[in-house]
Structures are given as C-alpha cells and as structure tokens.
Amino acid sequence: MKWCYFCFVLLLVGACTLSSGQEAALHKAVTSYVDAHNNGAVMAYVGFTHPNVVGFYEDEVDSIFRKKFELFEPENGGSFLQDAQVKEIEKKGSNLHVRYVFDSVTEKEFRQVVKEVGVIAISVNDGKTWFFAEETDYKNAKIFSKDEQLIHL
C-alpha cells in the first residue's frame, strides 16, 4: 500500500512541474517583466501583461488605463519587484499558470515599505510564450472567466 501511495505522490509532483524548456522561457519572461516594471518601461510592461488585462483597461476610461499601467522608477517614488517565489503551478492541456509572490518595495519618507504582490504567469501554448496578470486582475471574472482561472485564489 505504501508503494502505491509513493507512486501516486511521485506522479502528482511530476505532473505539476515544468520542463526545462518551459522553465527557461518562463525565467526569461519573468526577468523581462520585472525589468520593465522596475525600470518604468511602460510600453514593455504593457507588452508583457496578458492581453485580457490590457483589453479590459483599454475599454475603461483613459485615466483608468493610465493609472493601471503608470510606472515610476524607484528613485522617483515607484516600487520595485524582487525576491520572486513560485507558489503554485497548474496545467490544463496546453495552458500553464504559475503563481508568483514578489516583494514590492517602495521608499516612503526615508524608509522602505515592503508588501507582497501576487502575479500569475500565463501561457496558452505549453510554455513557449508567457504573459502576466496581477492576482487582483486574475480574480476579476470580467477579465478571466472562472473557466480560464486554473489557480483558485
């Protein structure tokens, strides 16, 4: 009985991991996403954001779109992302969703304020390309239907 349980756990762990190619593509995309955010590169940041999220905010008033994607470099009062931790990986067919938690660091009045920010990396082509959505947008049923949300927050 222990042997069957061990095989089941091994199969379960293996089913929730990424291949080396998927992991390499994800690492490159996460690095580019974080660099765009931390350097205030708005166009690149929007380019790495999932099209559902961009489309949702494009349909809103222009000021809401600008507020959502407005980035300031850390030295100008913006936050920077660091210390990414993978919390969960889900796969359904060729769809992969990876939940990250970052430390978002902001300098306020000569002190650092650190808060956790959840970001979901999403691939619809088995890990070849990746886009990103903040957890608040990922949970929004107007942006991602419940069927599209592989990770339940």
N, C-alpha and C positions, 0 to 999 in steps of 0.2 A: 504494500500500500504506500509506503514511504517513497518507493521508486516512482510510482505513478504521479504522486504529488510533486516530486522533484522535476520530473519531465514536464508536467503542466506549468510549473513556475518558470522553467527554462524557456519553454515555448512562448509564454506570455511576455517575458522580458525581451526575448528576441524579436517579437512582433512589434514592439514599441520603440525600437531603436532605428537609427538612420544608417544607411550605407555610407561608405567612405566618400563617395561622390556627392551624395546628398548633403553630408556634413560639411564638405569643403565648400559647396555652393552656398549653403546657409551661413557658414562662417564669413565668407566674403561679403554676402549681402548684409549681414548684421554689422560688420565693420564699416561698410559704406553708409548704412543708415545712421549709425551712431556718429560717424564723422560729419555727415551732413547736418545732423541735429546740433552737435557740439560746436560746429564752425558757423552756424547761422546760414547755411547754404539752402535757402528756401526752395529753390527750383529742384535741387537734388532730393531734398527731404520729401517734397510732394511726389516726386517720381518714384520713390521707394514706398510710398503709402499706398495701400490697397485701393484699386480703382473704385470699389464700392464706397469707401470712405470719402475719397476725393469727389466723386459724383454727388454724394449726399450733401456735402458742404457747398459744392458749386450751385446746387439748386436752392440754397438758402440765400439770404441777403448777403451782398458783397462784404459787408463789415464782419459778418459771422465767419465767412471763409477766411478773411484776412486774420481775424483773431485766432482762429484754429491753427493756422499754419505760420503765424508770426513767430519768428525765432530771433533771439538776441544772443550774440556771442557772450560767453560767461563774463568777460570783463565789462560788458555793457549791461549787466543785470540779468542775463539769461541763465538758464540752468544747463548743466551738462550731465550726460548719462555715463555711468560707469558701473563696473562690477556686475555684469550680466550673469544671471543664474538660470539655467534651464529648469523649469518646474514640472513640465508635462509635455508629452508628445502623443498626438493622436493621428491615426491614419484611417482613411476610408477610401478604398480604390486608389486613384492617383492623387487624392487630396491629402496633404500633410499640414498639420497645425502644430506649432511649437510655442508653448507659453514661456516667456522670459519674465523675470523680475529684475529691474535695474534699480540702482540707487540714483536718484535725481538730486543733484547737489546744486544749491543756489546760495550765493553770497548775499546776505542781508545785514546791513548795519554792522559790518566787520565781523560777522560770524557766519558759519556755514549751517545751512538748514538742509537736512537730508530726509527725503521721503522716498518710499518705494513706488515705482511705476511699473505696471504690468503692460507688456506688449506681446501681441500674438504675431508670429511669423507664419505666413500662409503661402503654400504652394499648391497649385492645381495641376501641375504637370510632373508629379512624382519627384519633386525636389530639384528640378533644373533651374527654375527661377522662383524668387521669393519676394513677397510684398509684406507690409507691416500694418497692423492696426492696434491702436491703444485699446486696452481692455474695455474702457467705457464705450468706445465705438463698436467693438466686437460684440458686446452685450446688447447693443441697440438693435431691436428687431426691425427697425426701418432701414438699417444698413445691412445687416446679415440676418436672414431668416433663421429660425430655430433649426431648420434642417441643415443650414450651412455652418452652424456652430458645432464643431466637433468637440471642443473643450467647453465643459459646462462650469461656469464661474458662479 
